[in-house]
């Protein structure tokens, strides 16, 4: 695994709380077409330098980095709603 990855984070215009992390130099080119259809219009939210020491709010940074390297993206799903019993 790389020591760092310069990435862009895109938010889904269709699904609240869904984000795609991709390597900046590759953009969305490795994201499967079927996923992009479900994701909808991708709106760039921010750029980040990912390192194993960085903390992300809702994802493990090492898993994000591994997914970007192996498949070209990391998909962060919306948080599950708390269900009352």
C-alpha positions in Angstrom: 0.0 0.0 0.0 1.2 3.5 -0.8 2.2 5.8 2.1 -0.2 8.5 0.9 -2.9 9.0 -1.8 -4.1 12.4 -3.0 -7.8 11.8 -3.4 -11.0 13.6 -4.4 -14.2 12.9 -2.6 -17.5 13.1 -4.5 -21.0 13.3 -3.0 -24.0 11.8 -4.6 -26.6 14.2 -5.9 -29.1 11.4 -5.7 -28.4 9.7 -2.3 -27.9 11.8 0.8 -24.8 10.6 2.7 -23.2 8.5 -0.1 -19.7 9.5 -1.1 -17.0 8.2 -3.5 -13.3 8.5 -2.7 -11.1 8.2 -5.8 -7.4 8.9 -6.6 -7.2 12.5 -7.9 -5.1 11.5 -11.0 -7.6 8.8 -12.0 -10.9 10.7 -11.1 -14.0 8.6 -11.7 -12.5 6.6 -14.6 -12.3 3.3 -12.6 -15.8 3.5 -11.1 -18.1 1.0 -12.8 -20.9 2.4 -14.9 -23.6 0.6 -13.0 -22.4 2.2 -9.7 -22.3 5.7 -11.4 -25.9 5.2 -12.5 -27.0 4.4 -8.9 -24.8 7.2 -7.5 -26.2 9.8 -9.9 -24.5 13.1 -10.6 -21.1 13.3 -8.7 -20.5 16.6 -7.0 -16.9 17.2 -5.9 -17.0 17.7 -2.2 -13.3 18.1 -1.3 -9.7 16.9 -1.9 -7.7 15.1 0.8 -4.3 13.6 1.3 -4.9 10.2 2.7 -2.2 8.6 5.0 -2.5 5.8 7.4 -2.2 8.3 10.3 -5.2 10.4 9.1 -8.5 10.0 10.8 -11.8 10.0 8.8 -15.1 10.7 10.3 -17.0 7.6 9.1 -14.5 5.3 7.5 -11.2 3.5 8.3 -8.5 5.3 6.3 -6.5 2.2 5.7 -9.5 0.4 4.2 -10.2 3.5 2.0 -6.7 3.5 0.7 -6.6 -0.2 0.0 -9.9 0.0 -1.9 -8.7 3.0 -4.0 -5.5 1.1 -4.9 -7.2 -2.3 -5.6 -10.5 -1.2 -7.3 -10.0 2.5 -8.0 -12.6 3.8 -5.6 -14.1 3.5 -2.1 -17.9 3.9 -1.7 -19.0 5.3 1.6 -22.7 4.5 2.2 -25.1 6.7 4.2 -25.2 5.9 7.9 -28.0 3.5 8.9 -31.0 5.1 10.5 -31.4 4.2 14.2 -34.4 1.9 14.4 -36.5 2.2 17.5 -37.7 -1.1 19.0 
